[in-house]
Amino acid sequence: MKKIFAIISAAAVVLLCASCGKDDKTESAQATLQVLSGAGETIPAGGGSIRIEFDAPDELLAWSRRPWLSATVDGNAVVLEAGSNDSIESRYSELTVYSGDLECTLTIQQMGKSTKYVEDPRIVPTVSVAEDYTVSISVKADSEAGDYFIAAVSRDQVTASGAGDDVSLFLSLNSKAEMLRSGKTLYSGDRDMSLGVYERGLYYLFIIGWDGESPSYTYACEPFGILYTYDRWIGTWSATDAAGGSSIWKVTGKTKDADFIVTGIGGSDYPVKATFDSASGNLVIASQNGLGETTMEGETFNVVLLPVTDGYYTNKIGETLMTAVLGDDKVSATVTGNSSYTGFAFFYFQGSTPYAWEGEKAFPVKMSRAD
């Protein structure tokens, strides 16, 4: 299991515009002060300022409900400032802004402070993933380990940085009390359980321990490492084959019948299916047909991806053709051919007969992130 340092912050961004205005003739005729920019920003835990601009026909007046948040008018904008928030929980203040008969009330959030964690040897998780992606976990916890939550967290709630064994995660979680109120279960001692089905690359698995109300340690445990590697493949790559040919490969995530779809291979737009090898973290592409059709001189041909050895193709559909291995930096990769294959090519078939091809692309192919 990789050693992970995680930073857990308070609740996610909440910014509500509950705007109202003075009555004209009916309630439906209320006038609302419109926000132009800055409404989605939050103030960091360490303190700072944000600027919110309004479509204001008259001079602005601004009032903050909480003393920790100051509001200063600057032309058609309000500048909000706050000092350090030493709680692990976010704090909120209503901001009311007037311009003539127009009025708007916003809820402003300042994030809670971050806490740094390390693995605790008193609690040891073992995780397995079945073929249907069902995740099971067995936790062995020392009697002194205290309470802990087990959480499967969706990828959009996690940001990751670093590479290899030096990975930092930034995870938005509520306080212990808020997690309990939301229905999450607090465990202690040994625990065996099934977490349900979580598709590869879409979730991270965490164990978060607590000392009183504050988090004390966390695990981002297997299959975290595999999930993280899967996620690293998705995106845009610049590829250069051994003969100097360049192309842009675009890797998208899981579909109904493939772990990845790769387009742009060898400069083509054909949607090539790829498999994720969960044991190694490699991206694997087999020779395959059914990639589409193309028309030449009035004739229709089926597109097939096949291995090539010194200009000669091998028609073995379903055999491993190439394997892409991530570099240690996770932003580069090397693609090598299976067996004695020197390259690959797209061929145009009618029935079992190839009539044309796009030319051999030579192994190895060097890849680097282009996004």
N, C-alpha and C positions, 0 to 999 in steps of 0.2 A: 504494500500500500504506500502510495506516495505521501510524503510529508507535505501537508497543505497549511498555509496560513490564510485564514479567512477574516474578512472584516465585515461585521454585521452592523447595519445602521438601522435607524428607526423606520417608521411606516413610510409607505410610498407617498408620492406627491399627491396632495389634495389641494385643488384650487377651484373654488366654486364662485361663479358670478351670480349672486342673487340680487339682481338689479331691480330698482323700483324708482318711481318718480312721483311728483305731486299730482293729485287728481286733477283732471281737466273737467270733462263732463261725465265720463264714466270710468270705471276701473280699467277697462280695456284700452283707454286712451293714455295710460301712463307713459311718461317720457323716460327713456333709458340713456344714460351716459355710456357711449361705446368705448371699449378698450381697443387700442390700435396695436400695441405690442407689449411684451413683457409679462403677460398674464400667466404664462406657464412656468415661470421661474420660481425657485425656492432659495432661501437664504441658507448657506452652509452652516454646519454645526459650530465651526470656529468663529462665526460672525462675518459680517460683510454687508453689502448693499445690493439692491436691485432697483431697476428703473422701469416704471410702468407708464406708458404714454396713452393719452386719451384724445378722442375727437371732441375737443372742448370748445364750444362757441363763446364761452365767457371765462372769466378768471376762475381757476380751480381753488377749492377749499378741501382739505383732507384731514381726516381724524382717525387715529388708531385707538382701538378699544383697550389694548394691553400696553402697559408701560415699557415693556422690553423692546417694543417696536416703535421707532420714531418715523414720522412722515413729514417730508419737506417738499413743498411745491416748487417746481422749476419749469416755468413756462407752461406747456401743455402736458407736463409729466409730473409724477410724484416719485420721489426718491425715498426708498425705505431702507432703514439701517437697523442692525441689531448686533449686540455683543455676543460673546460665546454662550452656547447652550450646553451646560455641563450634564444634562440628563441624557440617558440613552433613548428617551422618547422624543419624538417631534413635539414642538409646541406651535400653537396657532393663535392668530389674532385677526379679528375682523377689521377691515379698512373700509371706511365710508368716504366717498369722494363726491363733491358737488360741483356743478357748473351751471349757474343760473337755475333754471327749473329742472335740470337733469341731475340724476343721482345714480350711483352704482355702489354696491357693497361687495367686496371681495374677501375671501378667506385666505390669509397669507400663512405659509408654513415655513418654519425653520427646522432643519433636520436635527436629529439627536446625534450625540457624539458617537464616534466609532470606537470599537474595542478590538484589540488584537488577541488572537487565540493560538494555542499550540495543541498538538495532540496530547491526550492524557493516557498513560499506559494502563490506567485502571479500567479502561473500557475498550474492548476489542470487537469490532464488527467483522462478520464474514458475509459476503454478498454473492448471490448467484443469479444468473439470468437464464430463463428457459428459452426454448426455441420460439415460443409465442410472445417473447419479451416480458413475461411475468417476472417481476423482481422479488426475490425472497431474501430475508436478512436474518442472521443469527447474531445476537449481541451477548457477549460475556462481560458482565459488569461486576467489578469488585464492590464489596459492601460499602466502601468509603467513596465510591464514585459519584454518589448523589443522583439526582433526577436528570432525565434527558428527554428530549423530543426526537422523534424520527421523522424527517421531512423529505418528501420528494418535491423538488422545486423546479418549476418550468424554466426553460432556457431564457425566456424573455425577462425573468426576474434576476438573472445572474450576469455579471460581466466578469471576464477573466483576463488576466494579463500575465506575462512571463512565458517561460517555455520549459520543457523537460520536467525536472523535479523541483523547479523553482517557480511555482505557480501561485498567484494570489487571486482570491475570489472576492468579489464585492457583492454582498447579498442583502437585499432589503427584507428585514423581518421585524415583527412587532415585539413588544416586551413579553415577558413570560405571562403576565396577567392577560394581556390582549390575545395571546395565542390560545390560552385556555378558554377565554370568552368566545373565540371563533370556532371552538369545537375540537381543537387539537388535543391529543392525549399525552399526558406526562407519564413516563415509565421510570422504573427503577429495577435494579437487579437484572438477571438474565432474561432474554426475550427472543423468541422465534416467531416470525410472522411473515406473511406474504403481503407485499405492498400493492399488488395488482399489476396491470399491464402499463408499462412506460416505454414508449418507442425510443430506440437508440438515438442519441443526439438531441432529444427534445427535453430531457430532464436531467437534473443532477440530484444525487442522493446525499443528504446531510444527517449527521447526528449532532445535536446541539445540547451540551450539558449546562446545568444552571447551578449557581451558588447563591442561594437566596433569590433575589429578583434579577440579578445580573448574570449574563452569560459567562461561563468560566472556561469552556473549551468546545471545540467543534471537530468533526471529521467530515471531510469530503472523500468518501471512500468508494472503492470499486462497487459498481462499475463506472465510477466517476472517470477514471483514467481512460477507459474505452470511449465513454460518451464525449469526453473532451477531445480525443483524437478524431472521432467521427466528425464533430463540429468543425474541426480545423480544415477538413477537406472542402467544405462547402464554400464556394466563392469563385473568383476569377483568377486564372493562372496564366502566366506567360510561359510558353513552352518552346524549346529549341531542340530539334533532333540532332543526331550525330553528324548529319550532312549539312547542318547549318540552316535548315528550314525552320521558320518560326510560325507560330500560330497562337491563338488565344483559346484556352480551354475553360469552359464554364461548367462548374459542378453544382448541381442542385440536389436537394435532399430526397428522402425516401418517397417513393411512389408505391402504387399497389403491388407491383411485381419487380421492383428493383430497389436496392439500397441507395443508389445514386443514379442520376442521368448526367452524362457528360456530352456536351456539344462543343464543336470547334476543333475536335481532334484532327490533326493534319490539315487544318484550314477548312474542314467541311462543317455543315450544319446538321449532320445526321445525329439523332438522339441515341447515343450509345449507352447501354445498361452497364452498370458496374456494381460489384459486390464489396461490402465492407467485411474484412476478415477480423472478427472481434478478438481473436487470439493475438494477432500481431499489430493490429491497427492499420493494416495496408489496404489500399484500394486496388481491386483486382478486376480486370476486364478480360472476358472470354471472347473468342471468335463467335460471331453471331450474324444471323440474317434478320429479315423483317425490319430493316432500318428505314424502309421507305421505297419509293419508286422514282425513277428518272426517265426522261424521254430524250432520245437522240435519233435524229433523222426519221421521225415518225414512229419509232419503235419504243416500246416500254420495257424497262429493265428493273429488276429487283436489286437493291443495294445490299451488299454483304461485306462484313469486315473479317479479313483473314490474315493469318501470319504469312510472312515472306522470308525466304532464305536465299540470298544472292539472286534475287529476281524471280524465283520460282515460288508459287503459292502452294499452301497446303489446305485442302478443303476439309477441315475437321471442325464442324460447328459445335460449340459448347466447351471446347478445350481452352484452358487458360492460355491467353495470348500475351498479356503483359501485366506486370505488377508495379504499382507506384508505392514508394516507401518515403514517408515523411523524414525530413532532416531533423536534427536535434533542435534547430531553431523554430520548427513548426511553420516556417514560411517558405521553405524550399522542399523539393522532392525530386527523386530520381525514378524514372520509369525504365525497367529492363524487360527484355523479352523472355518468354518461357523456352526452355530447351535450347536448341541451337538456332532459333529464329533470329535473323538479323534485322528484321523490321516488320512493318505491317502496311496494309493498303486497303482501300475500299474498291471492291470489284462490282461490275454490273453484269448480272446474270439473267438469262432467259432459260427457265427450267434449271437444268444442272450444268449448263454451259456458260462459262464466263466470256463476255464479248469485249470488255474493255476494263481498264482500271485507272486509278488516279496516280499511280506511281508509288514506289516504295518510300516510306518514311523510316529512317534508320534508328535503331536503338544504340545507345541509351538516349532517352529524352530527359533534358533538364528542365525542371519547372520552378518558377518563383511566383510568389503572390503578386497580383497586379491590381488589387483593390485595397 
